[in-house]
């Protein structure tokens, strides 16, 4: 939802404006109010980086613009030099992945202003003041709840893995269903990997969020559980790939029908075990059920195809058992 984020920016921008007025601004302090608008991001860590890069960019742009205006009158050649120098500075004062164009924007605004020295000074101190107010208030106003986010991600991971295992098992023997399932498994794998990244971002956000820091241990534990789910992704993909291979090669063969019937309770029990792991519960009851069903199927079908289809379940169950250590 974007509402809380927009309200957060609005409140901080108004406070930046009012603080600049209290500090003695004799012109509307729009530069102070612009800081939170351009700097606040979804998490505090990114916001602080954007804030620092903006202030450094303004400082460099003011210095460059005022220097060039004092030495040269505006011409196309001087404009090209200012832009080149500003963009060069922007490559240095950057996050490493995105060019910081704030240097160029500020230097051009200073360059084009009728009173560049006064404009540059106002832009400097208003941005610095707005940056200070934003840095103080951003972690305190409607902060993210990393604990709730990580818990939601854990539930989504459990549901995605459980559904993927059952869907792959039900597709055994049908070439069309197996092909569609493999596509769905790839999409699910990408989604689960994103969840792993988001869980670590939530953990990092705790360092910049004094109101949520008491939940840091819980968020770290949830992140470890989600990592375990992400480690199950290759086995989910392997199962989908093998199901497609055998279904296309052998079609609706009796051996595949037996595999589907025998492995469906394994998939369901393994899914429940994953849900227990991601919820912080002991998965032993479900892992024992799944392993017993695997053993029965192994006795029924010791052929290589059965071994290959059982292997992803065994690997995932090993991950579940490791969570108890």
C-alpha positions, 0 to 999 in steps of 0.5 A, spaced: 500 500 500 502 506 497 498 510 502 502 510 508 509 512 504 505 518 501 503 520 508 510 519 511 513 523 505 507 529 506 508 529 514 516 530 513 516 535 507 511 539 511 516 539 517 522 540 513 519 546 510 517 549 517 523 547 520 527 551 515 522 557 516 524 557 524 531 557 522 530 564 518 529 562 511 527 569 508 524 565 501 519 559 501 524 553 503 522 549 497 529 545 497 528 543 504 521 540 502 524 537 496 529 532 500 524 527 503 520 527 496 526 525 492 530 521 498 525 517 501 525 509 499 521 503 501 526 502 507 530 506 511 537 503 509 535 505 502 533 512 504 539 514 508 543 512 502 539 516 497 539 522 502 546 522 503 547 522 495 543 527 494 546 532 499 553 530 496 550 532 489 547 538 491 554 540 495 558 538 488 553 542 484 553 548 487 561 548 488 561 547 480 556 552 478 558 558 482 565 556 480 563 556 473 559 562 473 564 566 477 569 565 471 565 564 465 559 567 462 554 562 459 555 559 452 554 553 449 561 551 450 561 553 457 554 549 458 557 543 455 563 543 460 559 544 466 555 538 464 561 534 462 564 535 469 557 534 473 556 528 470 563 526 471 562 527 479 555 524 478 559 517 477 563 518 483 558 520 488 553 514 486 551 508 489 555 504 484 549 502 480 545 509 478 548 515 476 547 521 480 544 526 476 543 531 482 550 534 481 548 536 474 541 538 476 544 543 481 550 546 477 545 548 471 540 551 476 545 555 479 548 556 472 542 559 470 540 563 476 540 571 476 543 571 483 547 564 483 551 565 490 545 567 494 541 561 490 547 556 491 547 558 499 540 557 500 540 551 496 546 548 500 543 550 507 536 548 506 538 541 503 542 540 509 537 542 514 531 538 510 536 532 510 537 532 517 530 532 519 528 527 514 534 522 517 531 523 524 524 522 522 524 517 517 525 511 521 520 514 526 514 515 522 510 509 520 516 505 520 516 498 516 514 492 520 520 487 518 517 482 523 510 482 520 513 482 513 518 476 514 512 472 517 508 473 511 514 471 506 515 465 510 507 463 510 508 464 502 514 460 501 511 454 505 504 455 501 508 456 494 513 449 495 507 445 498 503 447 492 509 446 487 510 439 490 503 437 489 502 440 482 508 436 480 506 430 482 499 430 479 502 432 473 506 425 472 504 421 466 501 427 462 505 431 457 501 437 457 500 438 464 507 436 466 510 442 461 505 447 464 507 445 471 515 446 469 513 453 467 509 454 473 515 451 477 520 456 474 515 462 476 514 459 483 522 458 483 523 466 481 518 468 486 521 464 492 528 467 491 525 474 491 522 472 497 529 470 500 532 477 498 526 480 501 527 477 507 534 479 508 532 486 506 527 486 512 533 483 517 537 489 514 532 494 515 532 493 523 538 496 524 535 503 522 529 502 525 529 503 533 522 502 534 522 495 531 529 493 534 526 488 539 524 483 534 531 483 531 532 476 533 525 473 531 526 476 524 533 473 523 530 466 525 525 467 520 530 469 515 534 463 516 527 459 515 526 462 509 533 461 506 532 453 508 525 454 503 530 457 498 535 451 498 529 447 497 527 450 490 533 447 486 529 440 488 522 443 486 525 444 479 528 438 479 522 434 480 518 438 475 524 437 470 524 429 471 516 429 471 516 432 464 521 428 461 518 421 463 511 424 462 513 426 455 518 420 454 513 414 456 506 418 456 500 415 460 504 408 462 502 404 468 509 405 471 507 413 471 500 412 474 503 408 480 508 413 481 503 418 481 498 414 486 504 413 491 508 419 491 501 424 492 501 422 499 509 424 499 508 430 496 502 432 501 506 430 507 513 433 505 509 440 504 506 439 511 513 438 513 515 445 510 510 449 513 512 446 520 519 448 518 517 455 516 512 456 522 518 454 527 514 447 529 517 440 529 516 437 522 518 430 525 511 427 524 510 429 517 517 427 515 516 420 518 510 420 514 513 422 508 519 417 508 514 411 510 511 413 504 517 413 500 519 407 503 513 403 501 514 406 493 521 404 493 519 397 495 514 397 489 518 400 484 526 399 485 527 401 477 531 407 476 525 412 474 522 411 481 529 412 484 529 419 480 522 421 482 523 420 489 530 423 490 527 431 490 523 429 496 528 425 499 533 432 499 527 436 501 526 432 507 533 432 509 533 439 509 527 439 514 530 434 518 536 439 518 532 444 521 531 441 528 539 441 529 
